[in-house]
Amino acid sequence: MPVDPENRKWAGVTPVQQVDLNDPIAVLEARDQHLRQEWVEVMKTKIIREKLVRCYKREGVNHVDNCTHLVEAYVDRLKRGGIKSWRQFNREQQQAQAEH
């Protein structure tokens, strides 16, 4: 999918859960969108971690009191898990369609 150079937004595609697995173009576009979304979440986690490291260095012995909000946000993101592989996601989709 091309990027609109004016505002740098990707055109919307059908969500992965609703893609017809027999349409290879739609599957590839949905996969690309899924991967972009996963990478955005990973980058958000990295940003929180970087802020946490800076907070630890800046606050010194007071980091326990002053960096708690960042620790909670970082741990919450880590509990969500990392990138879910496309193959695993695709396998789950095929199993769900086979059950119907």
Residue pairs with C-beta under 8 A, 6 or more apart in sequence:
1 10
1 11
1 13
1 29
1 32
1 33
2 11
3 9
3 10
4 11
10 33
10 36
13 26
13 29
13 30
13 32
13 33
14 26
14 29
14 30
15 30
15 33
16 30
16 31
16 33
16 34
16 89
16 93
17 93
19 26
19 27
19 30
19 93
20 26
20 27
21 27
21 90
21 93
21 94
21 97
31 86
31 90
34 86
34 89
35 83
35 86
38 83
38 84
39 83
41 77
41 80
41 83
42 82
42 83
44 77
45 74
45 77
45 78
48 70
48 73
48 74
48 77
49 74
51 70
52 67
52 70
52 71
52 74
55 63
55 66
55 67
55 70
56 63
56 67
59 65
59 66
59 67
